[in-house]
């Protein structure tokens, strides 16, 4: 794919998100002790996005009843800001979300507190990323043709929080659902469906669905897996992908859609998500060995979708999405500044002062040599940091 006209520098330069200093997180009221490395950086990025727009922030409640703890957490919107729809990139997307909530499927599990009030959640990301496409099917067609050129000819519609045959025996007989289903006309002229799972700051450690005998039956019948009884498929990291892929295959087998694809999307720098996608791919039968009726799986980065929107002409939307969800170079520069501006600790200063008093002459003689070496060492370390290399 060609490079987007927007200079998305962090996509090229950062091999991982920075390890954000605790003090920087505390100062911005986004320190949460159980966050993963990626989640720390992503939470700060959401806080910065809210501050840039003057959106009032709120609190997070941990626990229940008498054990509940309320903590200020600036990746959450205030109740008034949440009600005003400020978790979305535009009033148009907010209006679209309200419409979708009123028309959602029976049994669709949408956590409205997360959707409207939690900036870090992948739930509002789904609407911020796909809402503009749902409102403009020509844009959706142009973007998805780039990403799935062998499958998509035209996009005809979107269904959010969709579950084919929810709680029916001939499907999985549970509440498994996709973040959305995209209706298309394929390049062969058939109707088709793209089933989508969106990740953002998840660490792929659950919670997981209760394993059912029906899952084992569907896994063996699906014709998708190298070992349908593999414990890896049932692991915390993969079991949701496993269930959703089986459900996509059942949608084809039960005649709900003639053809389908199952895709998963996550940030390139969320290593746990990307690793889970790769491991899941390794559990599948090779595409060359599958028959034409099997539902293929493909993993995408969030950045690839943002680039596709830019290439399709929605550069403003792409820029907004990038700044909110993928600009970790901003977090890197803030974190680097935190380290460079930090004063030397007393534990470092005291021994140096003692050494200076004992042997001033020796220190003076060696100043030039040591200063030059120290300068080279510092420059080398800064270069490594700028290149994203951790020692």
C-alpha positions as a Markdown table, in Angstrom:
| # | Residue | x | y | z |
|---|---|---|---|---|
| 1 | Unk | 0.0 | 0.0 | 0.0 |
| 2 | Unk | 1.3 | 3.5 | -0.8 |
| 3 | Unk | 2.3 | 5.8 | 1.9 |
| 4 | Unk | -0.5 | 8.1 | 3.2 |
| 5 | Unk | -0.2 | 11.8 | 2.4 |
| 6 | Unk | -0.2 | 12.5 | 6.1 |
| 7 | Unk | 3.3 | 12.2 | 7.7 |
| 8 | Unk | 2.5 | 9.6 | 10.3 |
| 9 | Unk | 6.1 | 9.6 | 11.7 |
| 10 | Unk | 5.6 | 7.3 | 14.7 |
| 11 | Unk | 4.5 | 4.5 | 12.5 |
| 12 | Unk | 8.0 | 4.4 | 11.0 |
| 13 | Unk | 10.1 | 5.3 | 14.0 |
| 14 | Unk | 8.8 | 3.7 | 17.2 |
| 15 | Unk | 9.4 | 0.0 | 17.7 |
| 16 | Unk | 7.3 | 0.0 | 20.9 |
| 17 | Unk | 5.5 | 2.5 | 23.1 |
| 18 | Unk | 7.7 | 4.4 | 25.6 |
| 19 | Unk | 7.8 | 3.3 | 29.2 |
| 20 | Unk | 6.0 | 6.3 | 30.6 |
| 21 | Unk | 7.4 | 7.6 | 33.9 |
| 22 | Unk | 5.1 | 7.2 | 36.9 |
| 23 | Unk | 5.5 | 10.9 | 37.8 |
| 24 | Unk | 4.3 | 12.0 | 34.4 |
| 25 | Unk | 1.2 | 9.8 | 34.7 |
| 26 | Unk | 0.5 | 11.0 | 38.3 |
| 27 | Unk | 0.8 | 14.6 | 37.2 |
| 28 | Unk | -1.8 | 14.0 | 34.6 |
| 29 | Unk | -4.0 | 11.9 | 36.9 |
| 30 | Unk | -3.8 | 8.8 | 34.7 |
| 31 | Unk | -1.6 | 6.6 | 36.9 |
| 32 | Unk | -3.3 | 3.2 | 37.3 |
| 33 | Unk | -1.0 | 0.6 | 38.9 |
| 34 | Unk | -2.4 | -2.5 | 37.0 |
| 35 | Unk | -1.9 | -0.9 | 33.5 |
| 36 | Unk | 0.3 | -2.7 | 31.0 |
| 37 | Unk | 3.1 | -0.7 | 29.3 |
| 38 | Unk | 0.9 | -0.1 | 26.2 |
| 39 | Unk | -2.1 | 0.9 | 28.3 |
| 40 | Unk | -0.1 | 3.4 | 30.3 |
| 41 | Unk | 0.9 | 5.2 | 27.1 |
| 42 | Unk | -2.6 | 4.9 | 25.6 |
| 43 | Unk | -4.3 | 6.2 | 28.7 |
| 44 | Unk | -2.0 | 9.3 | 28.7 |
| 45 | Unk | -2.7 | 9.8 | 25.0 |
| 46 | Unk | -6.4 | 9.8 | 25.7 |
| 47 | Unk | -5.9 | 12.3 | 28.6 |
| 48 | Unk | -4.0 | 14.6 | 26.3 |
| 49 | Unk | -6.7 | 14.4 | 23.6 |
| 50 | Unk | -9.3 | 15.3 | 26.2 |
| 51 | Unk | -7.2 | 18.2 | 27.5 |
| 52 | Unk | -6.5 | 19.5 | 24.0 |
| 53 | Unk | -10.2 | 19.9 | 23.5 |
| 54 | Unk | -11.1 | 21.3 | 26.9 |
| 55 | Unk | -13.3 | 18.3 | 27.6 |
| 56 | Unk | -13.9 | 17.9 | 31.4 |
| 57 | Unk | -12.6 | 14.7 | 32.9 |
| 58 | Unk | -14.1 | 12.5 | 35.6 |
| 59 | Unk | -13.6 | 9.7 | 38.0 |
| 60 | Unk | -13.3 | 5.9 | 38.0 |
| 61 | Unk | -15.0 | 3.7 | 40.7 |
| 62 | Unk | -13.2 | 0.5 | 41.6 |
| 63 | Unk | -15.0 | -2.2 | 43.6 |
| 64 | Unk | -18.6 | -2.4 | 44.8 |
| 65 | Unk | -20.6 | -1.3 | 47.9 |
| 66 | Unk | -18.6 | -0.4 | 51.0 |
| 67 | Unk | -15.3 | -1.5 | 49.3 |
| 68 | Unk | -15.8 | 0.9 | 46.4 |
| 69 | Unk | -12.9 | 3.4 | 45.8 |
| 70 | Unk | -13.4 | 6.5 | 43.7 |
| 71 | Unk | -10.3 | 7.8 | 42.0 |
| 72 | Unk | -9.7 | 10.8 | 39.8 |
| 73 | Unk | -8.7 | 9.4 | 36.4 |
| 74 | Unk | -8.4 | 11.8 | 33.4 |
| 75 | Unk | -9.0 | 9.2 | 30.7 |
| 76 | Unk | -12.6 | 9.3 | 31.8 |
| 77 | Unk | -15.1 | 12.0 | 30.8 |
| 78 | Unk | -17.1 | 13.9 | 33.3 |
| 79 | Unk | -20.8 | 12.8 | 33.4 |
| 80 | Unk | -21.9 | 16.0 | 31.6 |
| 81 | Unk | -19.3 | 15.6 | 28.9 |
| 82 | Unk | -20.2 | 11.9 | 28.4 |
| 83 | Unk | -23.9 | 12.9 | 28.1 |
| 84 | Unk | -23.0 | 15.5 | 25.6 |
| 85 | Unk | -21.3 | 12.9 | 23.4 |
| 86 | Unk | -17.8 | 14.3 | 23.6 |
| 87 | Unk | -16.2 | 10.9 | 23.5 |
| 88 | Unk | -16.8 | 10.9 | 19.8 |
| 89 | Unk | -14.9 | 12.7 | 17.1 |
| 90 | Unk | -17.9 | 14.7 | 15.8 |
| 91 | Unk | -21.5 | 15.5 | 16.6 |
| 92 | Unk | -22.5 | 13.5 | 13.5 |
| 93 | Unk | -20.9 | 10.3 | 15.0 |
| 94 | Unk | -22.6 | 11.0 | 18.3 |
| 95 | Unk | -25.9 | 11.3 | 16.6 |
| 96 | Unk | -25.2 | 8.1 | 14.7 |
| 97 | Unk | -24.3 | 6.3 | 17.9 |
| 98 | Unk | -27.6 | 7.3 | 19.5 |
| 99 | Unk | -29.5 | 6.0 | 16.5 |
| 100 | Unk | -27.6 | 2.7 | 16.6 |
| 101 | Unk | -28.4 | 2.3 | 20.3 |
| 102 | Unk | -32.1 | 2.7 | 19.7 |
| 103 | Unk | -32.0 | 0.2 | 16.8 |
| 104 | Unk | -29.6 | -2.4 | 18.3 |
| 105 | Unk | -30.3 | -6.1 | 18.1 |
| 106 | Unk | -32.1 | -7.8 | 20.9 |
| 107 | Unk | -29.6 | -8.9 | 23.5 |
| 108 | Unk | -26.8 | -6.7 | 22.2 |
| 109 | Unk | -24.4 | -6.1 | 25.1 |
| 110 | Unk | -23.4 | -2.4 | 24.9 |
| 111 | Unk | -22.0 | -0.9 | 28.0 |
| 112 | Unk | -23.1 | 2.7 | 27.7 |
| 113 | Unk | -20.9 | 3.9 | 30.5 |
| 114 | Unk | -17.8 | 2.7 | 28.6 |
| 115 | Unk | -19.2 | 3.9 | 25.3 |
| 116 | Unk | -19.9 | 7.5 | 26.4 |
| 117 | Unk | -17.6 | 8.0 | 29.3 |
| 118 | Unk | -14.3 | 5.9 | 28.9 |
| 119 | Unk | -12.0 | 7.5 | 26.3 |
| 120 | Unk | -9.6 | 4.5 | 26.5 |
| 121 | Unk | -12.3 | 1.9 | 25.6 |
| 122 | Unk | -12.2 | 0.1 | 22.3 |
| 123 | Unk | -16.0 | 0.6 | 22.1 |
| 124 | Unk | -16.1 | 4.3 | 21.2 |
| 125 | Unk | -13.1 | 3.6 | 18.9 |
| 126 | Unk | -15.3 | 1.2 | 16.8 |
| 127 | Unk | -17.8 | 4.1 | 16.2 |
| 128 | Unk | -15.1 | 6.7 | 15.7 |
| 129 | Unk | -13.3 | 4.5 | 13.1 |
| 130 | Unk | -16.3 | 3.1 | 11.3 |
| 131 | Unk | -19.0 | 5.7 | 12.0 |
| 132 | Unk | -17.7 | 8.0 | 9.2 |
| 133 | Unk | -17.7 | 5.0 | 6.8 |
| 134 | Unk | -21.2 | 4.0 | 7.9 |
| 135 | Unk | -22.4 | 7.6 | 7.2 |
| 136 | Unk | -20.7 | 7.6 | 3.8 |
| 137 | Unk | -20.8 | 4.2 | 2.0 |
| 138 | Unk | -18.7 | 5.6 | -0.9 |
| 139 | Unk | -15.9 | 6.4 | 1.6 |
| 140 | Unk | -16.3 | 2.9 | 3.1 |
| 141 | Unk | -16.1 | 1.3 | -0.3 |
| 142 | Unk | -13.0 | 3.3 | -1.3 |
| 143 | Unk | -11.2 | 2.5 | 2.0 |
| 144 | Unk | -12.1 | -1.2 | 2.2 |
| 145 | Unk | -11.2 | -1.8 | -1.5 |
| 146 | Unk | -7.7 | -0.9 | -0.6 |
| 147 | Unk | -7.6 | -3.2 | 2.4 |
| 148 | Unk | -9.4 | -6.2 | 0.9 |
| 149 | Unk | -9.0 | -5.8 | -2.8 |
| 150 | Unk | -9.8 | -9.4 | -3.5 |
| 151 | Unk | -13.0 | -9.4 | -1.6 |
| 152 | Unk | -14.7 | -6.0 | -1.6 |
| 153 | Unk | -16.3 | -4.4 | -4.7 |
| 154 | Unk | -18.9 | -2.3 | -2.8 |
| 155 | Unk | -19.9 | -1.7 | 0.8 |
| 156 | Unk | -23.7 | -1.7 | 1.3 |
| 157 | Unk | -24.1 | -1.4 | 5.1 |
| 158 | Unk | -23.0 | -1.7 | 8.7 |
| 159 | Unk | -24.4 | -3.5 | 11.7 |
| 160 | Unk | -22.8 | -2.8 | 15.0 |
| 161 | Unk | -22.6 | -5.2 | 18.0 |
| 162 | Unk | -23.9 | -8.0 | 15.7 |
| 163 | Unk | -24.5 | -11.7 | 16.6 |
| 164 | Unk | -25.7 | -14.1 | 13.9 |
| 165 | Unk | -28.2 | -16.4 | 15.5 |
| 166 | Unk | -27.7 | -15.1 | 19.1 |
| 167 | Unk | -28.3 | -17.9 | 21.6 |
| 168 | Unk | -29.6 | -20.3 | 19.0 |
| 169 | Unk | -28.7 | -24.0 | 19.2 |
| 170 | Unk | -27.6 | -24.1 | 15.5 |
| 171 | Unk | -25.1 | -21.4 | 16.2 |
| 172 | Unk | -23.0 | -21.2 | 19.4 |
| 173 | Unk | -26.0 | -20.9 | 21.7 |
| 174 | Unk | -24.4 | -18.0 | 23.6 |
| 175 | Unk | -23.9 | -14.2 | 23.5 |
| 176 | Unk | -20.8 | -14.2 | 21.3 |
| 177 | Unk | -21.0 | -11.1 | 19.1 |
| 178 | Unk | -18.8 | -9.1 | 16.7 |
| 179 | Unk | -18.1 | -5.4 | 17.1 |
| 180 | Unk | -19.6 | -5.0 | 13.7 |
| 181 | Unk | -20.6 | -6.7 | 10.5 |
| 182 | Unk | -20.0 | -4.9 | 7.2 |
| 183 | Unk | -22.3 | -5.9 | 4.3 |
| 184 | Unk | -20.6 | -5.9 | 0.9 |
| 185 | Unk | -20.9 | -7.0 | -2.7 |
| 186 | Unk | -17.8 | -9.1 | -3.4 |
| 187 | Unk | -15.5 | -8.8 | -6.4 |
| 188 | Unk | -17.4 | -11.9 | -7.7 |
| 189 | Unk | -20.7 | -10.1 | -7.5 |
| 190 | Unk | -22.0 | -12.1 | -4.5 |
| 191 | Unk | -23.3 | -10.7 | -1.3 |
| 192 | Unk | -20.8 | -11.0 | 1.5 |
| 193 | Unk | -20.0 | -10.0 | 5.1 |
| 194 | Unk | -16.9 | -8.8 | 6.9 |
| 195 | Unk | -17.1 | -9.7 | 10.6 |
| 196 | Unk | -14.9 | -7.4 | 12.7 |
| 197 | Unk | -13.2 | -7.6 | 16.1 |
| 198 | Unk | -11.6 | -4.3 | 17.2 |
| 199 | Unk | -8.9 | -4.1 | 19.9 |
| 200 | Unk | -7.2 | -1.1 | 21.4 |
| 201 | Unk | -5.6 | -1.2 | 24.9 |
| 202 | Unk | -6.6 | -4.8 | 25.7 |
| 203 | Unk | -4.0 | -7.1 | 27.2 |
| 204 | Unk | -5.6 | -10.3 | 25.9 |
| 205 | Unk | -6.0 | -11.8 | 29.4 |
| 206 | Unk | -9.8 | -12.1 | 29.5 |
| 207 | Unk | -12.4 | -12.2 | 30.9 |
| 208 | Unk | -13.2 | -15.4 | 28.9 |
| 209 | Unk | -16.5 | -17.1 | 28.1 |
| 210 | Unk | -17.4 | -20.3 | 30.0 |
| 211 | Unk | -16.2 | -23.2 | 27.8 |
| 212 | Unk | -19.2 | -25.2 | 26.4 |
| 213 | Unk | -19.5 | -28.5 | 24.7 |
| 214 | Unk | -21.0 | -26.7 | 21.8 |
| 215 | Unk | -17.7 | -24.9 | 21.2 |
| 216 | Unk | -15.9 | -28.2 | 20.9 |
| 217 | Unk | -18.5 | -29.5 | 18.4 |
| 218 | Unk | -18.4 | -26.3 | 16.3 |
| 219 | Unk | -14.6 | -26.3 | 16.4 |
| 220 | Unk | -14.4 | -29.8 | 15.0 |
| 221 | Unk | -17.0 | -29.1 | 12.3 |
| 222 | Unk | -15.7 | -25.7 | 11.2 |
| 223 | Unk | -12.9 | -27.0 | 9.0 |
| 224 | Unk | -10.8 | -23.9 | 10.1 |
| 225 | Unk | -8.3 | -25.2 | 12.6 |
| 226 | Unk | -5.2 | -27.4 | 12.3 |
| 227 | Unk | -6.1 | -29.0 | 15.6 |
| 228 | Unk | -9.7 | -28.1 | 16.6 |
| 229 | Unk | -9.1 | -29.5 | 20.1 |
| 230 | Unk | -6.0 | -27.3 | 20.7 |
| 231 | Unk | -5.7 | -25.9 | 24.2 |
| 232 | Unk | -4.2 | -22.8 | 22.7 |
| 233 | Unk | -7.5 | -21.9 | 21.0 |
| 234 | Unk | -9.1 | -22.1 | 24.4 |
| 235 | Unk | -6.5 | -19.9 | 26.1 |
| 236 | Unk | -7.4 | -16.4 | 27.5 |
| 237 | Unk | -5.5 | -14.7 | 24.6 |
| 238 | Unk | -7.3 | -16.6 | 21.8 |
| 239 | Unk | -10.6 | -17.9 | 22.9 |
| 240 | Unk | -12.6 | -14.8 | 21.8 |
| 241 | Unk | -11.1 | -14.9 | 18.3 |
| 242 | Unk | -11.8 | -18.7 | 18.2 |
| 243 | Unk | -15.5 | -18.2 | 19.1 |
| 244 | Unk | -16.0 | -15.4 | 16.7 |
| 245 | Unk | -14.3 | -17.2 | 13.8 |
| 246 | Unk | -16.5 | -20.2 | 14.4 |
| 247 | Unk | -19.6 | -17.9 | 14.5 |
| 248 | Unk | -18.5 | -16.3 | 11.2 |
| 249 | Unk | -18.2 | -19.8 | 9.6 |
| 250 | Unk | -21.6 | -20.8 | 11.0 |
| 251 | Unk | -23.2 | -17.7 | 9.4 |
| 252 | Unk | -22.0 | -19.1 | 6.1 |
| 253 | Unk | -22.8 | -22.7 | 6.8 |
| 254 | Unk | -26.3 | -21.8 | 8.0 |
| 255 | Unk | -27.0 | -19.6 | 4.9 |
| 256 | Unk | -27.1 | -16.2 | 6.5 |
| 257 | Unk | -24.4 | -14.9 | 4.1 |
| 258 | Unk | -23.0 | -16.5 | 1.0 |
| 259 | Unk | -19.4 | -15.5 | 1.7 |
| 260 | Unk | -17.6 | -14.0 | 4.7 |
| 261 | Unk | -14.3 | -12.8 | 6.1 |
| 262 | Unk | -13.3 | -12.4 | 9.7 |
| 263 | Unk | -10.9 | -9.6 | 10.4 |
| 264 | Unk | -9.3 | -8.4 | 13.6 |
| 265 | Unk | -7.8 | -4.9 | 14.1 |
| 266 | Unk | -5.4 | -3.6 | 16.7 |
| 267 | Unk | -2.7 | -0.9 | 17.2 |
| 268 | Unk | 0.6 | -1.9 | 15.8 |
| 269 | Unk | 2.4 | -1.0 | 19.0 |
| 270 | Unk | 0.1 | -3.1 | 21.3 |
| 271 | Unk | 2.4 | -6.1 | 21.2 |
| 272 | Unk | 0.1 | -8.3 | 23.2 |
| 273 | Unk | -2.7 | -7.8 | 20.7 |
| 274 | Unk | -0.5 | -8.3 | 17.7 |
| 275 | Unk | 1.1 | -11.4 | 19.2 |
| 276 | Unk | -2.3 | -12.9 | 19.9 |
| 277 | Unk | -3.3 | -12.3 | 16.2 |
| 278 | Unk | -0.1 | -14.0 | 15.0 |
| 279 | Unk | -0.5 | -17.0 | 17.3 |
| 280 | Unk | -4.1 | -17.4 | 16.3 |
| 281 | Unk | -3.1 | -17.4 | 12.6 |
| 282 | Unk | -0.7 | -20.2 | 13.3 |
| 283 | Unk | -3.6 | -22.3 | 14.7 |
| 284 | Unk | -5.5 | -22.2 | 11.4 |
| 285 | Unk | -5.4 | -24.5 | 8.4 |
| 286 | Unk | -3.3 | -23.0 | 5.6 |
| 287 | Unk | -5.4 | -21.0 | 3.3 |
| 288 | Unk | -4.1 | -23.1 | 0.4 |
| 289 | Unk | -5.6 | -26.2 | 2.0 |
| 290 | Unk | -9.0 | -24.7 | 2.8 |
| 291 | Unk | -12.0 | -25.0 | 0.5 |
| 292 | Unk | -13.7 | -21.9 | -1.0 |
| 293 | Unk | -16.5 | -22.0 | 1.6 |
| 294 | Unk | -14.2 | -21.5 | 4.6 |
| 295 | Unk | -14.1 | -18.1 | 6.2 |
| 296 | Unk | -10.6 | -16.6 | 6.0 |
| 297 | Unk | -9.0 | -14.7 | 8.9 |
| 298 | Unk | -6.9 | -11.6 | 8.4 |
| 299 | Unk | -5.3 | -9.3 | 11.0 |
| 300 | Unk | -4.9 | -5.5 | 10.4 |
| 301 | Unk | -3.2 | -2.7 | 12.2 |
| 302 | Unk | -5.3 | 0.2 | 13.3 |
| 303 | Unk | -2.8 | 2.4 | 11.5 |
| 304 | Unk | -3.6 | 0.6 | 8.2 |
| 305 | Unk | -7.2 | 1.5 | 8.5 |
| 306 | Unk | -6.3 | 5.1 | 9.2 |
| 307 | Unk | -4.0 | 5.2 | 6.2 |
| 308 | Unk | -6.8 | 3.8 | 4.0 |
| 309 | Unk | -9.2 | 6.5 | 5.1 |
| 310 | Unk | -6.6 | 9.1 | 4.2 |
| 311 | Unk | -6.0 | 7.5 | 0.8 |
| 312 | Unk | -9.7 | 7.5 | 0.2 |
| 313 | Unk | -9.9 | 11.2 | 0.6 |
| 314 | Unk | -10.9 | 11.5 | 4.3 |
| 315 | Unk | -7.7 | 13.1 | 5.4 |
| 316 | Unk | -9.3 | 15.2 | 8.2 |
| 317 | Unk | -10.9 | 12.1 | 9.7 |
| 318 | Unk | -7.7 | 10.2 | 9.4 |
| 319 | Unk | -5.7 | 13.0 | 11.1 |
| 320 | Unk | -8.2 | 13.1 | 14.0 |
| 321 | Unk | -8.0 | 9.3 | 14.4 |
| 322 | Unk | -4.3 | 9.3 | 14.3 |
| 323 | Unk | -3.9 | 12.1 | 16.9 |
| 324 | Unk | -6.3 | 10.4 | 19.3 |
| 325 | Unk | -5.4 | 6.7 | 19.0 |
| 326 | Unk | -2.0 | 6.3 | 17.4 |
| 327 | Unk | 0.3 | 9.3 | 18.0 |
| 328 | Unk | 2.6 | 7.7 | 20.5 |
| 329 | Unk | 5.5 | 9.8 | 19.3 |
| 330 | Unk | 3.8 | 12.6 | 21.3 |
| 331 | Unk | 3.9 | 10.4 | 24.4 |
| 332 | Unk | 7.5 | 9.5 | 23.7 |
| 333 | Unk | 8.6 | 13.1 | 23.5 |
| 334 | Unk | 6.8 | 13.9 | 26.8 |
| 335 | Unk | 8.4 | 10.9 | 28.5 |
| 336 | Unk | 11.8 | 11.8 | 27.1 |
| 337 | Unk | 11.4 | 15.4 | 28.4 |
| 338 | Unk | 10.5 | 14.0 | 31.8 |
| 339 | Unk | 13.8 | 12.1 | 32.0 |
| 340 | Unk | 15.9 | 14.9 | 30.7 |
| 341 | Unk | 14.5 | 17.5 | 33.0 |
| 342 | Unk | 14.7 | 15.3 | 36.2 |
| 343 | Unk | 17.3 | 16.6 | 38.7 |
| 344 | Unk | 20.1 | 14.3 | 39.7 |
| 345 | Unk | 19.2 | 12.3 | 42.8 |
| 346 | Unk | 21.1 | 12.9 | 46.2 |
| 347 | Unk | 22.4 | 9.3 | 46.0 |
| 348 | Unk | 24.3 | 10.3 | 42.8 |
| 349 | Unk | 25.4 | 13.8 | 44.0 |
| 350 | Unk | 26.8 | 12.9 | 47.4 |
| 351 | Unk | 29.5 | 10.4 | 46.3 |
| 352 | Unk | 30.6 | 12.8 | 43.5 |
| 353 | Unk | 31.0 | 15.6 | 46.1 |
| 354 | Unk | 33.0 | 13.4 | 48.4 |
| 355 | Unk | 35.3 | 12.3 | 45.6 |
| 356 | Unk | 35.8 | 15.9 | 44.6 |
| 357 | Unk | 36.9 | 17.0 | 48.0 |
| 358 | Unk | 39.3 | 14.1 | 48.5 |
| 359 | Unk | 41.1 | 14.4 | 45.2 |
| 360 | Unk | 40.5 | 17.7 | 43.4 |
| 361 | Unk | 43.7 | 17.7 | 41.5 |
| 362 | Unk | 43.0 | 14.2 | 40.0 |
| 363 | Unk | 39.6 | 15.2 | 39.0 |
| 364 | Unk | 40.7 | 18.4 | 37.3 |
| 365 | Unk | 43.4 | 16.6 | 35.3 |
| 366 | Unk | 40.9 | 14.1 | 34.0 |
| 367 | Unk | 38.1 | 16.5 | 33.3 |
| 368 | Unk | 38.7 | 16.9 | 29.6 |
| 369 | Unk | 39.0 | 13.2 | 28.9 |
| 370 | Unk | 36.0 | 12.2 | 31.0 |
| 371 | Unk | 33.8 | 15.0 | 29.7 |
| 372 | Unk | 34.4 | 14.0 | 26.2 |
| 373 | Unk | 33.7 | 10.3 | 27.0 |
| 374 | Unk | 30.6 | 11.3 | 29.0 |
| 375 | Unk | 29.3 | 13.4 | 26.1 |
| 376 | Unk | 29.8 | 10.6 | 23.7 |
| 377 | Unk | 28.0 | 8.2 | 26.0 |
| 378 | Unk | 25.1 | 10.6 | 26.6 |
| 379 | Unk | 24.8 | 11.2 | 22.8 |
| 380 | Unk | 24.8 | 7.5 | 22.2 |
| 381 | Unk | 22.1 | 6.9 | 24.8 |
| 382 | Unk | 19.9 | 9.7 | 23.4 |
| 383 | Unk | 20.3 | 8.3 | 19.9 |
| 384 | Unk | 19.2 | 4.9 | 21.1 |
| 385 | Unk | 16.2 | 6.4 | 22.9 |
| 386 | Unk | 15.3 | 8.4 | 19.8 |
| 387 | Unk | 15.5 | 5.2 | 17.8 |
| 388 | Unk | 13.3 | 3.4 | 20.3 |
| 389 | Unk | 16.0 | 0.9 | 21.4 |
| 390 | Unk | 15.7 | -0.2 | 25.0 |
| 391 | Unk | 18.9 | -1.3 | 26.8 |
